[in-house]
Every structure is written in C-alpha cells, then in structure tokens.
Amino acid sequence: MVELWYGITSVMLAAYVVMDGFDLGAGAVHCLVARTNEERRQTLAAIGPFWDGNEVWLLASGGALFVAFPKVLAVGVSGFYFAIFLVLWTLILRGLAIEFRSHVNDALWRAAWDFIFSLASTLLAVFFGAALGNLIRGVPLDQNGWFALPLFTDFSGRNPVGILDWYTVLVGLFAWAALAAHGAVFLTWKTNGAVGTRSHALGSRLYFATAILWVAATLATIYVNPEIFQALTRRPLAWFCLLVAVLGAVQVFFGLARGAHLRAFVGSSCFLAAVLAATATCFFPTMLRATTDPALTVTAYAAASDPQGLRTALGWWVVGFPLAILYFVINFRLHRGKATAAAEGHGY
Amino acid sequence: MRDALLWHRLQFAFTVIYHYLFPNLTMGLALLIVVMKAMALKSGDECWNRVTRFWIRIFGINFAVGVVTGIPMEFQFGTNWAGFSRYAGSVVGHTLAMEGLFAFFLESSFLSLLVWGEQRLNQVGHFIAAVALFVGSWLSGYFIVATNAFMQHPTGYAIGADGSLRLADFWAFVLNRWALMEYAHNMLSSVVTAAFVVCAVGAYYLLRGRHSEAAGRFLSVGTTVGVIAAVLVVFPTGDRQAKLVARYQTPSLAAMEGRFESGPMAPIVLIGQPNVSARRLDNPIRIPGMLSFLAYGTFHSDVKGLLAFSPDTWPDNIELLYYSFHIMAGLGTIMMAIMVLAAILKWTGRLARSRWLLWVLMAAFPLPYIAVTAGWLTAELGRQPWVVYGLQRTADAASPSVHAGTALFTLIGFCGLYFVIGVLFLFMIGREIAHGPVEIGAEVARG
C-alpha cells in the first residue's frame, strides 16, 4: 500500500510536469515565438483553455502527498518555506497575466503582462527543477526530524547546504530547457503560421540543448547522490523508464523532422514523464534524504499514513482520477485543431 | 517558535479572508448564472442571454482572482502549520485531496468553456458548462467546510500509535453533522452575497437610467433568490449552527455573548462591550431569557458563563469574537429586512420607481461581505485556543522550523501583492460595470 501511494504521488507529480509543463514552456518561449499582438493572442489561445486545469495537478499532487505522507508534507514544505512562497507568488503573477492581459485593449498593458507571463514561466521552470535537485541532493534534517534551508550558501553542494548550489541550479537549467522545449513542441502542434514555424525551429534547438543538459545532470547526479545509481542496477522498472525516455526524445526529433507534430508532442510528454518516473523509481523508498546523517533520512514507510487510511484514500482516488482524465479528454476534444487568436474581447 | 505564532495566525487569517472574498461571490453567483441561463434557454429571449453573459464576465474575473489567491491556502498548511499537518494530515488530507480531484479539475476544465466557449458550444452545451461550474464550486465548498468542521468538532478519527490522528470512520468524518449545518449556512450566505451584488448593479443601472431592461432582470433574479436565501441563512441554518456551538463549544458561546456568570433565564445581548479584565459586560442592552431559549429550547435552561470553565480553555480573543458575532448577527437581520422589502416591492411592480430602496440596494452590497467575514471570524476565534477542538492547541500547530521574522516577511509580501491584486481587480470590475450588459464591440459599432 505504501509502494502504491508512492507510485500514485509520483504519477500525479509527473502528470503535473507534463501538463503544466507545456503551458509553462509556452510561456517561457512566448516572447520569442510570438512577436505581434495577434501572434501572442494565438499562443495564449493555445494554452488558455488548459493552463488552469494543468495547474490543478500541482494541488492534486500536494493533496496526494498530504493524505498519504503527511509527515513529508509537514517537514518538507515548512523546510522549503522561502522557496515555496517564491513559487506561490510567481504562480499568482503568472495566472493574473494570462487572465488579465487581453481584457484591456492597450499596447502598454499587454506588453507589461506579456513580460510578466514570460518571466514568471521561465522562473517557475527553473524553480521546479531546483526543487527536484534539492530532493535528490538531500536536506539538512536535524535530530527532531525538521530542517530549514537558506536560499543559498557557498554553492558547493556540501553542508551547510542551501536551496541553490551548483547542482540544483544545473537541474534547474535542465528543467528550463526541457519545459521550454516541451512548450515549443506543444505550440508547433497547436498553432500555425509564423508562430508554428518559429516554435518548430526553436523546439528542435531546445530539445538538442535538453539532451545535452540531461546527460550533464545525470553525470552530476551520480556524483551528488551515488545511492540512486546503485538502485538503478537493481531495478528493472527504472531501466524500462529510461528506455521510454530515450524513445520519447527520439520521437520528438523524428516527429519534428517529418511534420508529425502530435507525435513529437506525445514523445516529449513521454520523455518528461519517464525521466521523472526513473528518478522516483531509483529514489524509493527515500522521501527526504538527510545530508546530515543517513540515519535521519525519512523513508516512505516511516512517513506514510496508517494502512486503513491509505486504503480509504485509494477508494475515492480510483473514482476521482478517471473523472479528472475524462474532463481533460472533453476539454482537449472541444478545443481540437489549431488555436487561432480570438476576436477582441472574446478570449485570451 | 512561539513568537512566530502570532505572525503565522495573522498571515493565515489575512490570506484566507482576502481569498474568500472571491469564492464567496462566485459560489453564489454560479447558482444565479445557472438560473439566468435556464431563463435564457426557456424563453429564447436575447436579453436574458445578455444578462447571463454580463454576469459570466464578472464571474470570470472573480474566479481568476479566487484561483490565484487560493493556491497559497493549500500550501500554507505545510509551510506555516506543519505541526497541524503532521498531527492531523492523515485525516484532513482526505478532504483537501478530494477537493483537488473532484472539484478543481471539474471547475478548471469547464471554466474557459463557460467564459469564452459560448460560440464553440451550442446553447445547451453552454448551460451544461454553467451547471458544471456550479457543481464544481459547491463541491469545493463542501470539502473545505468539512475540513473546517473537523477542526471545530472532530469526528471519525482515532489516535494512532505515534500520537498523531488517523482516520477511523470515513463517513463519520465526511458527513460530520457540524459540516452539514456549517455548509448549509455558509452556502446560503454565499447566495445572499451574490444576490446583493446582482441587485446592487441592477439598482445602479436603474438609478443611472442605463440598461433598464437588463437591470430589471438583475433585480428580479436577485430579489427572488436573495429573499429565500436571506431568510434561510438566519433560520433554520444560523439558529442550528448556534445550537451546535452551545452544545459542543460551550465556552465559545459564552465568549460570543460576553457571558461570564452561569445561570438560567440567560439574556441575549443586543449591544454592549465585553470587559474581560473585570469579567463583565459593560453597558448591555439585553432581552431576558432569549439566549437560554435559542441555545437550548427553554427559557429555564442553564447557560454556562466563562467563569465556569478554566481560563486556559477560553477563546484567546474574547472581544474580537464578541464583536464579530454581533456584527454578523446584526447584519444578517438587516439584510433579511432589506431583501424582504425589495422582494415585496419587486413582486408588486413598484421597485423600479422607489428610488430610495434602489439607493439602499446599491449601497448595501458590502454588507454580506462584512457579515460573512465576521461569521468566519466568529467560527475561527471561537475554536481557539484549539486548532483541532479539544485535541491539538493552536500553539502546537505552527511550523517549528520557521522563525518569527521569516513569517513576518512573507506576511508583508502578501500584503503588498494582494494590494496590487485588489487595485487591478477593482479596475477590471469597474470597467465591466461601466461597459454594461451589452455585446462587446456593440458600442464601437454604435459610434
């Protein structure tokens, strides 16, 4: 049951990265691929119907963590106090930018919100990558099982650690490249005209950068957290995930080269999900790795709710999860086809 | 970090009060939009469609701000209240996680279809989108109220081996009797808010002599739904809610009424100032026996005063609790009177001509916001000094790893950010109201 909830939480988090990843990525490349107001309305129309639902995956993942591993939520979220509020404030500004930008027909108003939207999307991609880097590197848990992290220390990655060091920044850059590439591939699929052409060109280049940074981040991970790689040799599921990730990345290149844009987007989604799944598989059962003393590390078994509570939660989860998928299918079907800029006052 | 407790409490109070200004309107407005859209479908009248579209635009702006200010609420359970999350997460995690899965996905998937998708869907499809938003937002409300009800009156839990709570009976937890009554009371007050806002805009247009046809429909929907909700919010739901407080949070009832001495024939206090250090109520105006009757059903029932309880179980801010409760109850009564009067005049066809009542309706829209805020202050201050009533003290609920200065820093950050959001929100709503229930672009065409 604990393994199952670790899996469910990981799947929800991967769904968040894949889904919100494409609209964060579209935001990160918004000002590059769309130049005129008409074009910018096109990128916003492409993500407009989806971004809010995509962001719910973050809340739903947090909910899964809350119900299944309340001790990890309590210790982890309070330990990353500053970082969490930076993320929340950035999310707030970004949401306002998407919703408010096209309400007022004024060039300065729109330019300001376009800038906020792009900057917030870029920062969020880096923050989420750095968050993953922090989990892999570990946190300074004390004897009572709590920790607090400063924003940065000496960037060495050794104790005393900070939220930003060379490793977490590297993972943040990888996340930025991967999500921006993912967003560009999404826009290639969902838009046409100049935006589609520029997204196509940018997507290929960004995926190239992603592949290089992936190798770099993987090598760095071996150095920072050797246990992950010891686990890799013993876990066939992780090998399978890595295979899917490589195949997904290959599909992106083929899909873009041959004009099969949906195939490229599916490949990109598989790549992101599989990289996370491989990481989660190798990380298990660790949830909060202690940099201070390995004995203080919090495992899934130690942090989980009682078995009865987990079974009850599974009871409603198997009802709610398919419903969530159903809403997404309806929403994507109703908004199928290329996104076009709406008439003034009738859309994003 | 005991010093940090005050900042944690203030930050949560500020962010949740601010956040709730928006869902408080949108939950009730979702119901009114369903009614308006149903009228449009039934009558095939274009004016009803214009009315519906106008309120959907107002709904969209409010909903967007509600969403962005709602995200921090979920996370602050972890950032600021890690002690609570660790202790009660295995129980309250259920409702908070279900809210995401069952309510937020539904709302977020249909929001843009409701706001922007009328041309993409047919009219029935657009009506279904309105119903989906209504169901989603009311479900969301239930999960949050059920979480709060557990903190007010815990049910369905057991204490685990490590001393933290675990879920013992799912249905006893989800269908907590406190949750059912609190939900009814809360949702009705949300409908009252929406009704007052719809009436206020209608009254404004009539006084201005603009959009008279649409304004008449604002007032007919607003007064009809409003009068029903404004009565039900007082009786039976408000009355029953107070009886639950009397039964399960007896010291809170005493504090709400500023009552220190115990005894039968307890009076209800209309007005007066609690003087906690002297243990008495100064300058009271009372109705004898009414509190005994309202709380327990007979005039001779003994209503305990605060002195009957140990001071470490008293709510820690008795004055604010007392004033909040009296403001809520007083405004609830005033709003009921306004709505009954407006509905009678509307039904007899005289409302459009009675300018004084239109003035009252136009100016009255802040009252439900104040009453709802005061009501929630009553609930949350009355729960003190507990975070989970009788089980965990608020002082033990805060995050041990967060320093006072850190919490103050984020509180100040929220104040700044939310001030900017407030200015933007008022600007956008003002534009929509100035624009009015006409097709976008129509005014341009007219020149």
Interface residues (C-beta under 8 A of the other chain):
Chain A: G48 P49 D52 G53 E55 V56 L58 L59 A60 G62 G63 A64 F66 V67 A68 P70 K71 L73 A74 V75 G76 V77 S78 G79 Y81 F82 I84 F85 L88 W89 L91 I92 L93 G95 L96 E99 F100 H103 V104 N144 W146 F147 A148 S305 D306 Q308 G309 T312 A313 G315 W316 W317 G320 F321 L323 A324 Y327 F328 I330 N331 L334 H335 A342 A343 E344 G345 H346 G347 Y348
Chain B: G60 I61 A64 V65 V67 V68 T69 I71 P72 E74 F75 F77 G78 T79 N80 A82 G83 S85 R86 A88 G89 S90 V91 V92 G93 H94 L96 A97 M98 E99 G100 L101 F102 F104 F105 L106 S108 S109 F110 L111 S112 L113 W116 G117 Q119 R120 L121 G160 S164 R166 L167 A168 F170 S399 P400 S401 V402 H403 T406 T410 G413 L417 I421 L424 M428 R431 I440 G441
